């Protein structure tokens, strides 16, 4: 009995060691450089984004990884034309933009490979119609969480797996993508013209916005339905993290490009917030201890799945197929990691409908007009029934009670 208790205590004490293997100091250094004003928001195809790519390549070289971009370099070059706007087609009259992914390889002389990736581009100076700031033009969008945090995570995982003294049963390809914010261009270009044999990839891990772990330690892991091994591993290895699972292989980030090549994917994401796609997404708001904890969980997952044969791909149903169209918004930021009933409000935009109605961060929307709201899909379906100028009510849970707020859509 005593031996059992000691063994259990030892196993419990070892779990935090995974995050201790991740250096918070290194994470802060990488995010500090990538999200600094001198990089002007890492806009795709800019000189400042080139500097970010050079920094990533320098870190990969320091770690001792092989060049896996093309032409004997870490850079996987590609060209593309910008879309007219987030909802429009390609502007054929625009000049082609030259950009680059950064690719590095840890060769363990194995048959199969694990891909670990993140996008390193962001919104630059707010010229591409994808900022949520009221007046974004000319403002530096540093993107500390989106996605300097994920890029720093790739670098730190590369350092860990190259230096842990273990030869894993898979090779590793570390990828940092450009052009994600404009339409997943970098990952699409890589999967269409890869520097390794994609049929030999067991699975892909995508790190996008992993720098805002909250006090409840809630994260979302997407793509869990793309291989039968994922959910059992998550449930046994999540530790103290509250993990919300999303089965879909298609989502608004670079794992989608790999899923569409029939590769199992995992998408780590600590949730959206009120600074998303705004100039206020700065390093001061990144939770580096929390990011180290997320990366520790990723290490546990990868090391567990490394011991299995090549994963079996499963197709999943895309959420977008039944997404309703809506003409209005409340001006809130939903908490996509919320596991309770209703829609948890993670942020309220000043001057918008919800703000004027008195909605607060932390409220849980349980009704909109005549619609009951049990989840984010109910919320979007309800929004689709309203037009600009319509008035209705929103029922919210607040602390231990309920409130009904009057709203008029702007």
N, C-alpha and C positions, 0 to 999 in steps of 0.2 A: 504493500500500500504506500509506504514511504517512497519507494523507487518510482512508482507511478506518479505521485505528486511532484517529485523532483523533476521527472522527465517532462511533465506537462508544463511546469514552471519554466523549464529550459526552453521548450518550444515556443512558449509565449514571449520569452525575453528575446528570442532570436528574430522574431518577426520585424521589429523596428530596424534591425541591422541592414535590411535591404535599402531603406531610405537613407541610412547612414552612409552607405556606399555611394550615394549621390551627393555631390558637393553643392550645398546651397551657395557657397561663395562663387563657384564656377557658374552656376545658373545666373546669379546676380551680375557677374561680369559679362556674360554673353548677352543677356537682355539689356544691360546698361549700354553696351556698344550698339546693338541693333536698333534699340528704341531711342537713341540719342537724337537730339535736334539736328546734328550735323549730317545725319543720313536722310533727313527730310521725308520721313515716312516710307522709304523704300518703295517708291512707285515703280511699277513694272517697266523695264526698259530704260530706266534713268541711270545716270552716272552713280547716284547714291546707292541704287540697288546693286550695281556692279561692285561697289565697295563692300556691301553686305556679303555678296557671293565670295569675294576674295577673302573676307574674314572667315567664313565657314570653311573654305578650302584650306586655309592656313591651319585651322583647328584640326581638320581631318589629317593633314600632313603631320602635324605635331603628334597626333595619336599613333601614326604609323600605318594608316590605312592605304590600300591600293587605289590608284586613280581609276575611275570607272565611268567617266563622262564620255569621252571620245577623243580621238587624236592624241592619246597619251596625256590627257589632262583630267582634272576633276569636273570640267564643265561639259554639260550636255546642252549644246547650243540649239536654239530653235527660233523661228520667226513666226509672227502672226499679225493679224490686223485687229485693232480694237473694235469692240461693238459700239454702235452709235450711242446706246444708253443701256442700263441694266435689262431692259425689256425689248430692245430693238435688235435688228440683225447687224451683220458686219458692215462697216463703212468701207466699201470697196475703193472709194476715192482716197482713203487715208493711206499714208506710207506704211510699209511693213515695219514692224517693231522687232528688233533683235533682243533676245533675252537668253537666260541660261538657267538650267537646273544645276545643282551641285551633287555629284554622285561619288561615293567612296565604298570600298569593298573590304570586308574582313574574310579572308579565304581560310576556311577550316578544312579544305580538301574534302568537302562533303558533297553528296549528290544534289541536295536541295538547299534552298536559300530562304531566309526570312528577310522581308523588306521592312525597314523602319523609316517613316517619312513624316515631313511637315512642310508647310509652305512658309517661305521667308519674306515674301512680298507683302506690302500693305497698300494703303490708299494714297500715299504720297502727300500732295498739297491739296487734295480734295477736288481735283478737276474732272473726275470720271463719273460723276452723278451717282456714286455709291456711298457717300457719306450720309449719316443721319443727323449731322449738325445743321442748324437752321441756315447758316451762312458759311459754308465750308471752304469757299474759294480762297486759296493762298494760305490756309492754316495747315500747320504740320500735324499729320495724323501719325503719331509715333507707333501705334500698334504694339504696345508692350505685351499685352495678353494675346492679341490677334496679329501676328502669331510669333512674336519674338519668343514667347514662352515655349511654344512647341518646338521651334528651331533649336533653342537652348537645350530642350529635352533630347532631341536627336543627337546633338553633340555629346551630351553627357552620357547617354546610353552607349554611344560609340566608344567613349572612353572606358566605360565600365566593362563592356564585353571584350574589348581588345586587351584589357589589363587585369582581368580577374583570375588569370592563371589557369583557366579551364578551356579545353578545346571542345566547344559545343558540337552537337551532331548536325548542325546546319551552318552554312555560310551566312553572312549578314551583308545586306546592301543598305547603306544609309543614304537617304535622298532628301534634299531640300529643294522644294519646288518654287518656281516663279509663276506669276500670272494666275494664281488661284483666285484672287479677288475679282478678276475680270472674266472668269468663266472656266476655271480649272485647266487653263491652257498648258501649263508646264507638265502636269501629270498626264494629260491627254497626249501631249507630244512624246513624252517618255514611253508610255505604254504602246504607242503606235510605232515607235522606233527605239526599242530598248537596247541597253548595252549588255544585258544578260538574257538568257533563255527564260521567258516568263513561264513556260510549261514546267520549269523546275522550281518555281516559287511555291512554298508551302502556304504562306499567308502573309498579309501585309498589315502593319500597325500604323495608324495615322494619329498624330498628336496635333490637335488644333484647339487652341484656347484652353490650356491646362493650368493657368496661373491664378485662378480665382477660387480655389477650394474654400467653401464657406465653413462656418462654425459647426454645422451639422455634418460636415465631411461628405457631402453628396456630390457624386459625379454621374455622368451618363456614359455608358459604353454602347456604341452602336455597332451594327454588323453582326450581332451575336447569332443570328439565324443563318449565317453564311457557311457555317461548319458545325457539325454535331458536337465537337469537342469543347466549344467555347463556354457554354453556360455552366456545365459541371465544373470547369476549371475556375471560372469567376466565382461561383458560389463557395468553393473551398478555399480560395486564396484572397478574397477581398478584405479580410481582416476587419478593421473598424470602419471601413468606408461604407457609406450607404450608396449602393450602386443601382442606378436605374438602367434597365436593359431595353435596348431598341434592336429589333431583329433585322431591320431593313439594311440591305447592302448599298442602296442608293441614298445619298444625302448631300448636303451643301458643302462638301469638302473633297479632298483629293483621293480618299479611299474609293470614291465612286469609279474613278478611271480604272482601278485595278479590279473592282468587282465586275465591271463590264467586260473584263478579259477572263472571267470565270475563276477569279482568285479569291479565296476567303479573306475577309477584312475585319479588323477591329478599329473602332474610332473612339479615342479617349477625349473627353470634353467636360470641363468643370462648369459649364453653363454660361448663358448670355448675361449681360448686366447693362446698367444704364450708360456705361461708357463705350458700348459696342459701336464701332464705326464712327467714333467721334474723336476730336483732338484730345479729349481728356483720358484716353486709354494710355496712361503713363506708368512708369516703373514703380512709383510710390505705392501703387494699388495692387501690385503683384504679391501674392502670398508665396514666398519662396519655400518656406517649410512645408506648406501644403503641396506645392509642385513636387518637391522631393518625395513626399508621401505617394503621390500619384505615380511617379516614375518607379518607386519601389514596388508598387502593385504591378506595373507593366513588366518589371524584371521578373517577378514571381510568375506571372502569366507566361512570359516568353520562355523562361527556363523550364517550366512544366511542359509546355507544348513542344519544346525542343527534343524532349525524350520520346515523342510520339512519331509515327510515320507521317509522310506527307498528308496534310489534311484533305478531307473530301469536301469539295465545293457543293454548296446548296444554294439554289436561286431563291430569292425572297420577293415578296410583293412590295412594290414601291409605294410609299405613302402618298406621293404626289398624285397618284391616279385618281383619287377621289377628293382632292383638296378643293373646297369651294372657292369661288372668286368673290372678293368683297371690295366695295368702293370706299369704305371708311375704316378708320382705326380708332381705338380709344386713346392711344398714346401711352401704352404701358409696355414694359419688358417682361414677358412671361418667364417664369422659372422652369426651364425645360427639364431640370433634374427632380422636380417635385413629384412625390409618389402618392400624395394624398388625393382626395376628391376635390374637384374644382380646379381653377387656374390660380396659382400663387403669383402674386405681383412682386417682381424682383426690382422694379424701378418704374417711376412715373415721370414722364417728360413734362417739364414746365411749360405752361401755356397751352397745352393740348386738352382734349376733351376730358380725360380722366382727372387731370390736375384741377381743372376748373370745377369739376363736380365734387372735389374733396377726397378723391381716392388716395390712399397712402401705400407706400412700400410695406409689404407684409400682409396686406389684405388678400383674401382668397375669394375670387369671383365664383359665385355659385348660381347666379342667374343673370340673364340679360334679356330684358323685355319679357316676353312670354316663354322664353327658352330656358330650360334647366341646363346648367353648365356643370358637367361632371369631369370633363377633361378638355385638352386643348382642341380636339376635333369638334366638340360641342361648341366651344367658344368661337371658332372660325365659322362654323355653320350659322351661328346666331348673327355674327357680324355681317354675313353675306345677305341678310334680310333687310339691312338698313342702307339708306342713302344719305348724302350730305344734307344737313338741315333737319333730319328726323330727330325727334325727342323720344326718350324712353327712360327706363330705370335700370340700374345695375344693383343687384343684391350681392353683398359681400359679407364674409365672416371677418370680424375684427376682434382680436383678443378673445374674450369669452362670449361675445354676442354677435348679432347680425345687424347690418345697416342697409338701408335702401337709399341709393343716391340717384338724383335726377341728372340725366345727361342729355346734351344736344350735340349731335355729331357735326364737326366743323367741315 
